[in-house]
Structures are given as structure tokens and as C-alpha cells.
């Protein structure tokens, strides 16, 4: 008997800015991607789905700052006898954020100093990515 398992991907996103071809998905840092296999078996056997990293066991990945890059993942569906797999490319683009001034001194809006005096200025800033 010739058994075939057919695999289709369903994509769920937390953000609508997904750009994709058949096997490549492009998202930005901090976005979540969720791939779900929609597979059928002509013999109606129970199907088991597995995902390789960076996707978790549910086919999801919540990206964060620093995850920019390209990642290959494989989706495998098996009926216990036969399996089929699909490689996907996950491209995470760097998300630019505006730097933030955390603190500064002096705190006054106006400073009055004499010509021979000096004032120390200090700034502490951070960048999320």
C-alpha cells in the first residue's frame, strides 16, 4: 500500500507585517511567528508533528532584540510509518528603536554661572537593541 502524508503550513502572526515566499518568512525582532502544519493522511492515521529550533514544540517563536539573522527550521509530520518534512527559512530583521535618555544632570532648565566657574554635565542613555 502506498501511503502519503501531505503537509501544508498555516501561518499565524502576532503582527501583520509578515513577508513570505513559499518557504521563507520575514519578520522583525520582537515579533512572534507561529507555523502550524495542516497535514492529511489518506489512511486517516494519527499524525504527529515536530518542529526544529528555533521553533518550539508548538511551532512558535517569540523573537526578541538580538535575534536578527537567518534561521533554518524543519517541520516534520509522521503517521508512525511514513514521514514528510518541509524546511523553512525564518529571516528576522533588526528592529531599530530610538535611544532613550535615562537621566541627566544638572536638572535645572536654566543655569547661571560666573565666567570663571564650571559646570559638570552628565548623561546616561540606553538603546533597547
C-alpha positions in Angstrom: 0.0 0.0 0.0 1.4 3.4 -1.0 1.0 5.8 1.9 1.4 9.5 1.5 1.3 12.2 4.1 0.6 15.7 2.8 1.8 18.8 4.6 0.6 22.3 4.4 1.7 25.3 6.5 -0.7 27.7 8.2 0.9 30.9 9.5 -0.3 32.8 12.5 1.3 36.1 13.4 1.1 38.5 16.3 1.9 41.3 13.8 0.6 41.6 10.2 4.0 42.6 8.7 4.9 39.1 7.5 6.5 38.9 4.1 6.9 35.4 2.7 7.6 33.2 -0.2 6.7 29.5 -0.2 9.4 28.6 2.3 10.8 31.9 3.6 9.2 34.0 6.3 10.5 37.5 7.2 9.6 39.2 10.5 11.2 41.9 12.7 12.8 41.4 16.1 10.1 41.3 18.9 7.5 39.8 16.6 6.1 36.3 17.2 5.8 33.7 14.4 3.6 30.6 14.7 3.7 28.0 12.0 1.2 25.2 12.1 1.2 22.1 10.0 -2.1 21.2 8.3 -1.5 17.7 7.3 -3.7 14.9 6.0 -3.2 11.2 5.7 -5.2 9.1 3.2 -5.5 6.3 5.7 -6.7 8.6 8.4 -3.8 7.6 10.7 -3.0 9.8 13.7 -0.3 12.3 12.7 2.5 13.6 14.9 4.1 17.0 14.1 7.5 18.1 15.2 9.4 21.3 14.7 13.1 22.0 15.0 14.7 25.0 16.7 14.2 27.9 16.9 10.5 26.9 16.8 9.2 25.3 19.9 7.1 22.2 20.1 4.0 24.2 19.1 5.7 25.7 16.0 6.0 29.1 17.7 8.9 31.5 18.3 8.7 34.8 20.1 11.7 36.8 18.9 13.5 39.5 20.9 16.2 42.1 20.4 19.4 40.5 19.3 17.7 37.7 17.3 18.3 39.3 13.9 19.6 36.8 11.4 18.6 33.8 9.3 17.4 30.6 10.8 16.5 27.2 9.2 13.8 25.1 10.7 12.3 21.9 9.7 8.7 20.8 10.1 8.2 17.0 10.3 4.8 15.2 10.1 4.6 11.5 10.6 1.9 8.8 10.7 4.3 6.4 12.5 5.3 4.7 9.3 5.9 7.4 6.8 7.0 11.0 7.4 7.3 14.1 5.3 9.3 17.2 6.1 9.4 20.8 5.0 12.4 23.2 5.5 11.6 26.8 6.1 13.8 29.8 6.4 13.0 32.3 9.1 14.5 35.7 8.5 14.5 38.1 11.5 15.2 41.7 10.6 16.8 44.1 13.1 14.2 46.4 14.7 15.5 49.8 15.2 14.5 51.6 18.3 15.1 55.2 19.4 17.8 55.6 22.1 16.4 56.8 25.4 17.9 59.3 27.8 17.6 57.7 31.3 19.0 60.5 33.3 20.9 63.8 33.1 22.4 66.5 35.2 22.2 69.2 36.0 18.4 69.0 36.2 17.8 72.7 36.0 16.4 74.2 32.8 18.4 77.5 33.3 21.9 77.7 34.7 23.6 80.8 35.9 27.3 80.6 36.3 30.1 83.1 36.5 32.7 83.4 33.8 35.4 81.7 35.9 33.1 78.8 37.2 32.5 75.5 35.5 29.5 73.1 35.4 29.7 69.3 35.0 27.2 67.8 32.6 26.3 64.1 32.7 24.0 62.0 30.6 23.0 58.3 30.9 21.3 56.8 27.9 20.3 53.3 26.7 19.3 51.6 23.5 16.9 48.6 23.6 18.8 46.8 20.8 
